[in-house]
Amino acid sequence: MEFFCYHRDRAGSLALREELREAHWSYMDRFDAELIARGPTFDGAVLTGSVHIVELPDPAAARAFAFDEPGYQAGAYRDVLIRRWRNALGRTMWEFPGGRSGDDRYLVLGLGAPKPATEDLSVPSEQDQLIAYGPLLSDDGATWLGTAALLRAPSPDAARAVLGAGEYAAVEVHRWQFGGRR
């Protein structure tokens, strides 16, 4: 099962996050083979969170993954969003043909009213700009709750447009970059 985890930073936690960087990376190294995508989010130059899309056996393992993370244990995050996810592109971020570098990367989260999940999530036609894309689902996978996308785009507005209009009650757009050891 695939899961989307988004740890959102607590205000003023940058020094703590920097102090825990090696512990965080060492923890994530244990999941290297299971990671589909990972990386920090930003507001301007300010670190705001950390995204991990990971394949794990079940929702309990996903919660353990998210809550055993050293930054979470130390109080660096204000909250964590964990949702089942389905990899609509069938690849990892390392297989993205556009490469790792560039400041034109975004996380787009669209949250909508729950509805039955379907296997035919429409993937945008501009797939060459998508790094990761898939539905946010309930723990049992039966209910669609939204969509998460990592993509390359020229602006936040262009990134937001990947989700289209109409079916989302709220959409968040965050600057994002490829994560992992440098």
Steps between C-alpha positions, in 0.01 A plus 500: 500500500619850422467787747539876480648658816537875543664624821423872542757700697422662831574876494854569613621140457771566240792473747359171631452368145859590413626334819309182407590493128739205523264306731216565249707385203624192687140413589390543138796290377327204667209547254709572190356210298141594594516873423318624191571869563633722776603856563451824690239769438564875526329836524754720326828392662333382823476124554134407567480122490612165370327270248550124483315266268578146606389143442422321826299189597201672665365817666653406837845482340439839336411656835811346658711633210363853546494516879835326567681754279759685716365849424151396600630338819689822588198728438612666175163450328162653578308223323528209260268415210504126424284357220498190286616598156508334161795559269317597180829544312651168609846647559718654769626857506844370402348382172363847419654592162539867600770426758550608862612860467299818460301741712184448297367201697175495699282289726130547422242359741134506404255396771141423406175364633529123554368285216546140390850439365533394139792340322475745210645817654555736210870572467568842343618491140820691588653186655855605413470770771369260765747357749241310707121501475219310666183500706489547877288216636348374825691229690298226329549660156125513434449877537662779300594799719710704259805498276872559557743601227869580484582680180715742307321824409597858412295652787277411796191583292612266222566228760154549651342464155610133482200409717246681287202674648187399679547184705729636773382683811857614573824500305846560645808577291846480658846538352667159515838354416642152457608369838757265638869519571691763308 
